[in-house]
Amino acid sequence: MHHKTFFHLFILGIILLGNIENSNAQFLKKLKDKVSKSVTETVDKISSKKNEKNPHQPNTQNENKETSQTSTNSKSVKQQTQEIDYSDIYTIKSPYPEFKSIHLQAHNDLPRFGSHNPYYFKNRYGGQGVNRTKNTLLTNGYNSYGSLITMHFLESYFKDIDRTSLTFLDRSNTSNTKDIHSNIAQRELLKAAYGLATESIIKTFFCDMKNNSKCTSSSYAIWGGHRSPKDEFEEQEKYTTYVDKHLDKLRKWSKDFFENGTQTGYFVNRHKWGTSYDFDAQGYWTSIFPNNFHKGHCYRFTGEEAFFFEFLPITNYGNKHLNQMTDPNSYYPLILLKMNVEAAEALTIKKPEFVYSATKVKIKFKTLNDSQVHSPLVEFTYHLLNPVIEFFEDIQLTKKIGEITLEKGVYKKRN
């Protein structure tokens, strides 16, 4: 009896042990499969991400190594070009967090207009590179500067702006002054709003968040972002919401630009340096405003281009200079830049293609020209604040080579 009981227990133990081992084996197999699947998925994800970043990247050890080195070098170059030196930048801080500050090029702590420094540099291959980050910052800065100036002097147009709906012109209202004003003001607002928008504002008002966040661009800004087909209801909603929240702040800020109708700054000109040294006169003969032939790199916007169309001096030396330059008998004469022989020889060895002049000026609002009904122009004049015009061999305006004092200007008729 005891033997039978022991035998039955022995057989039961073997069965249980087998079941446990079988259960463990199944558990371990499941665990192994799960881990294997997880690892495979992780590897696939990593591989997929790599392929997304480098879709044409060959899978060879040497080429991967070369790609890795190129990537490192690209990051180095990118980091180098993205660094911004603000020492020659004039910053107009935004009084409101939803608008970006404005950056202009500077000279002697004042805004610089006319010919600008394009920020070329020698790249790692010995060629010419451009600091695109800094150039973009300043291009946007000058455009926004021009937009706020325009907004300031289009005050009467902004008083007529329709705050509840976008104004479109057609045959029914093309002669309606208020609608014309509203349409023009809305166009100017769109440029200013996009140019000054922070990233948050761009996402809110200039992106189509319903369709992959497709955003507008600086070349073609549109409320609510680009859509296909166009959603006029969304465009209207974004416009009216922006106007309600931000327009009054923008208009208030625009009053700070050209306060009292004037702006002090420097007018910079580029001069072709191919003339011969005049040993008798002890200097070089050069062109000078108001007849400038070589303007050079410019961060273009309508306002800045309009600044220097009309030289209207208010001082004796300024008027004397204008009389010399507009004398019909001399037809915009050359003016002498005095320089001793040693300095001239040193400059000749460097063989500069251009030299640059900087003149301290005051720009003054003249009038709002609305002769073209649908394209009003803000016009300005400028006069001199200093009779001394400084000349530099570099576009950074750091290496002075001489100066002209208009109170003692020496002129020569062109050949």
C-alpha positions, 0 to 999 in steps of 0.5 A: 500500500505504501509502495503504491502510494509512493509510486503514484506520488512519484508519477505525479511529481514527474508529470508536474515537473514536466508541466513546470518545465514546459511552462517555463520553456513556453514562458522563456520562448515568449520572453525571447520572442518579445525581446527579439521583436522589441530589439528588431523594432528599435533597430528598424526605427533607428535605421528608418530615422537614419534613412530619412535623414540621409535617404541617398547615403550608401551603406559602406564603411568608408563612405559612412566615415566620410559622411560623418566627417562632412556632417561634422564639418557642416555643423562647424561651418553652420555654427560659424555662420550663425554666430552674430556679432552685434557690435555694428548693429543698431537695435530698436527694441520692440516694446511688445513681446509679440513683435520682434526687435528691429536690427539695422546696420550701424556706424558710430552708433547711428543707423547706416543707410545706402551702401552696406556691408554684405558680411563676406568672409573667407570660408574653409576652402579659401572661397567667399562665404556669406554670413546668411544669418546676419544678412537675413537678420538685417534684411528683415530689419530694414524691411520692418523698419520701412513698414513701420515708417510707412505705417506712421505716414499712412496714418490717414489710411489706417484710420479708414481701415476696415477692422471687421473684414478684408477690403477687396477692390472691384468695379463697384468700389474702385473710386471709393476713397475709404475702400481704397485707403482700407485696401492699401492699409491692409496690404501694408499691415500684412507686410508689417505683421509678418515681418515683425511676427515672432515664431508664436505669432507666425504659427497662430496667424500665418500657418494652416494648422489643419493641413500639416502646418503649411505656413506662409512665406515672406515673398507671399504672406497670407493670413492663415497660411497657404491652402488649396483650395483657398479658405476665405473664411479662415483668412478673414478670421485670422485677419480680424483676430490679428487686428483686434489683438495687435493692430493698435499696438503696431500703430502706436509703435510706428509713431516712434519712427521718424518722430518729429518727421526726422531721422539722423544717420549715416549715408554711405556710398561706394566709389570706384577706385580706378582713378590715377593719383594727381601729383599736382593736386596731391590727391584723387578726384572722385564722384560724390553725392548727389551724383552717386554712380556706385551704390553697392550692396543695399538692404532694399526697401522702399523707404530707404531708397526714397531717403536720398532722392533729393538733397536739400541742404540747409547750411551754407556749406551744403548749399555751396556744394549743391550749387557746384554740383548742379552748375550747368557749366560743370555738370556734376564735377569731381571733388578732390580727396587730399592724400599725401604720396606715401598714403596714396602709394600704400593704398595703391599697393593694396589695389582696392576695387572700391573705397567708401564714404560716410556722411552724417545726415538728417533725413526729413519727411517731405510729403505723402505723394498720392498721385498714384491713387493705389500706390501712395509714396512716402517721400523724403529729403536729406541734408548734412549735419557735418561738412566732413565726409570721411573715406575708408578703404574697407566696407566695414568703415574701420580703415580711414584713408582721408576726408573731404571738408565741404567748407574747403571743397576743391572741384574739377570739371569732368572730362 
